[in-house]
Amino acid sequence: MSTPEPIIHTCFEPRTSTWQYVVADPSTKSAVIIDSVLDFDLSTSTISTETADGLLSLVKENGYTVRHILETHVHADHLTASRYLQQQLEQTNPDQTKPAICIGKRIHGVQERFAGRYGIEKAEYEGAFDRLIDDDDVFPLGELQVQAMHLPGHTPDHMGYMVGANVFCGDSLFNTDVGSARCDFPDGNAHELYASEPRAYTTVAEQKEANKHLKAGTSEAEFVAWRQGRDAGLAEPRLLHQALQFNIRAGRLPAPRGGRSAGLGTGCCMSR
């Protein structure tokens, strides 16, 4: 008997080049949202919700009930819409129970590191996520299951999510013409990323044939030398400082300070 497969909606956000996913069980209409984007205008430091509202419209049009809002890792190139989506889903659908915002269990170390860099109090991020997912955790999605997979290398907290025969692997693996993710963030590791990649091939056999960094026959030494050499010349992500401050709080704005709302400043530069 074949394994039932989910309905997958792929939603590309072009300003940050982010793939978002709505994944649903066709039988029960239970769904998860993976790696959502909140719009941020760097020139004016303003937030808007056009992209996130598009996800909400898709959910409503298809009659889905969102059970979990999943993050593969703390993104450095976009702000997460997880908190906004959670609030809107809970408020607008009387049948919708509060969907849990979930991330891998190693988020603690990432939060502590960047809270120190940006002067964020522990109370602002502690307990920000509703559920911390352990390696190989399995949880239901209607009549399907979601299995968590630890995929370190790009970041130490990086998780993938397997639903049916599909692995949603975040930034650990890109399209074949792009290859693999950078590994120069704190605690990133090209050796670990190389070791993570075979797990992401579960449903993308063409990666072995055509991935410009990791096609079949590429040794670990070859990959690590190329990846580290490439990373040494990369500029930091455009929304790095704003995204990290926002995302370790699971999509919450900074607490008001001195009678006014705190902004998402540029903070200090990251060292490698």
Secondary structure, 3 states (H helix, E strand, C coil): CCCCCCEEEEEEECCCCEEEEEEECCCCCEEEEECCCEEEECCCCEEECHHHHHHHHHHHHCCCEEEEEECCCCCCCCECCHHHHHHHHHHHCCCCCCCEEEEECCHHHHHHHHHHHHCCCHHHHCCCCCEEECCCCEEEECCEEEEEEECCCCCCCCEEEEECCEEECCCCCCCCCCCCCCCCCCCCCHHHHHHHHHHHCCCCCHHHHHCCCCCCCCCHHHHHHHHHHHHCCCCCCCCHHHHHHHHCCCCCCCCCECCECCCCCCCCCCCC
